[in-house]
Amino acid sequence: MPVVPYHAPPTLSINLPFMEVEIYPSDRYALAQPRGRVTGDVIVDYGRAMAYHKEWEPGFTEVWDITFSESVDVLPTDIGRFKALEEETLELLRGSRTIVIVDRPLIRMPVELYARLMRPLGRDIVPVKTREEAAAWCCIGGFYREHRALTEPEYPEY
């Protein structure tokens, strides 16, 4: 199955030549794989890239594979920006769910906090530990074999 290429959203706050956002319309999900140091800017840009992708439809599932990141450096001040992004993309994300694949406890805790903060806005954000769990939440048999997500990420041990 061919992957629909990334299509730039209206604005990105930083230049991300390594941005990987792929849409799988037949399975109704988008996959983001931020790499390196993930900051609030990176998360906002990936969120916009998915929501404004030309193949995105409300009701698709957002899958964030954080296992490729070296670190996630989110500041308390970023929470307001994330909430603003949620409000900006509210109609585009209507009926959507977000699954975050996060295999390290120190990164999982902020994801769980964010999930609790977004629940009153009607956003369903689910942290999972493995790609298999994410595939089950997406109600698909697994991620596509040709996709890089099936290779093991390299990151420093904590």
C-alpha positions in Angstrom: 0.0 0.0 0.0 1.5 3.4 -0.9 2.0 6.0 1.8 0.6 9.4 1.1 3.5 11.9 1.4 3.7 14.7 3.9 1.8 17.9 3.0 2.8 21.1 4.8 0.3 22.7 7.1 -0.4 26.5 7.0 2.5 27.4 9.2 5.3 25.7 11.0 7.2 27.4 13.9 10.5 25.7 13.1 12.0 24.0 10.1 11.8 20.3 10.4 13.6 18.6 7.5 13.4 15.2 9.4 9.6 15.5 9.9 7.9 12.2 9.3 4.1 12.3 9.1 2.4 9.6 7.1 -1.3 9.0 6.5 -2.8 5.6 6.0 -6.4 6.5 4.7 -7.6 2.9 4.3 -6.9 2.2 8.0 -7.9 5.7 9.1 -4.8 6.7 11.0 -1.8 9.1 10.8 1.6 8.2 12.1 4.1 10.8 13.4 7.6 9.8 14.4 9.5 12.7 15.9 13.2 12.0 16.2 16.0 13.6 18.2 15.2 16.2 20.9 11.4 16.7 21.0 10.3 20.1 22.3 7.0 21.9 22.5 7.7 23.5 19.1 8.2 20.1 17.6 5.0 18.7 19.1 3.0 21.7 17.9 4.4 21.4 14.4 3.8 17.7 14.1 0.2 18.2 15.4 -0.4 20.8 12.7 1.2 18.6 10.1 -1.2 15.8 10.8 -4.3 17.8 11.2 -3.7 19.9 8.1 -2.5 17.0 6.0 -4.4 16.9 2.7 -5.4 13.2 3.3 -6.4 13.8 7.0 -10.1 13.3 7.8 -11.9 13.9 11.1 -12.2 10.6 12.9 -8.8 9.3 11.9 -6.5 8.2 14.8 -3.3 10.1 15.5 -0.5 7.7 16.3 2.6 9.3 17.8 5.6 7.0 18.0 7.9 8.7 20.5 10.3 5.7 20.7 12.5 7.3 18.1 13.1 10.4 20.1 16.3 11.0 22.2 14.4 13.1 24.7 11.1 14.9 25.2 11.7 18.4 26.7 8.3 19.9 27.4 8.1 22.9 29.7 5.1 23.8 31.8 4.6 26.9 29.5 4.1 24.5 26.6 0.8 23.2 28.0 -1.0 26.4 27.1 0.4 26.1 23.5 -0.8 22.5 23.3 -4.3 23.5 24.5 -4.3 26.3 21.9 -3.4 23.8 19.2 -6.2 21.5 20.3 -8.7 24.5 20.0 -7.2 25.5 16.6 -7.7 21.9 15.2 -10.9 21.1 17.1 -13.0 20.6 14.0 -10.2 18.7 12.1 -9.8 16.3 15.1 -13.5 15.8 15.8 -14.1 12.2 16.6 -10.3 11.4 16.5 -8.3 9.7 19.2 -4.6 10.1 19.9 -2.4 7.1 20.7 1.1 7.8 22.0 3.7 5.0 21.8 6.1 5.7 24.7 8.3 3.1 26.1 10.2 5.1 28.7 8.6 5.9 32.1 10.1 9.4 32.3 8.5 10.3 29.0 5.2 8.4 29.7 4.4 10.5 32.8 4.0 13.8 31.0 1.9 12.0 28.3 -0.4 10.7 31.0 -0.7 14.2 32.6 -1.5 15.7 29.2 -4.2 13.0 28.6 -5.8 14.0 31.9 -5.7 17.7 31.0 -7.2 17.2 27.6 -10.0 14.8 28.7 -12.3 17.7 29.7 -12.0 19.0 26.1 -13.3 15.7 24.8 -9.9 14.5 23.6 -9.1 10.8 24.0 -5.3 10.5 24.4 -4.0 7.0 25.2 -0.4 6.2 26.1 0.7 2.7 25.2 4.1 1.0 25.5 4.4 -0.9 22.2 3.5 -0.7 18.5 1.4 -3.8 19.0 -0.7 -2.1 21.6 -1.1 0.9 19.3 -2.1 -1.3 16.4 -4.8 -3.0 18.6 -6.2 0.5 19.5 -6.3 1.3 15.8 -8.1 -1.9 15.2 -5.6 -3.0 12.6 -3.4 -6.1 12.5 -0.2 -4.2 12.7 1.7 -1.4 11.1 2.8 -1.9 7.5 5.9 -4.1 7.1 7.6 -1.6 4.8 7.3 1.1 7.3 10.4 2.2 9.3 8.3 2.1 12.5 9.0 -1.6 12.7 12.7 -1.1 13.1 14.0 -0.7 16.6 14.9 2.9 17.5 18.3 3.8 18.8 18.4 6.0 21.9 20.6 6.3 24.9 19.8 4.1 27.9 18.4 6.0 30.9 
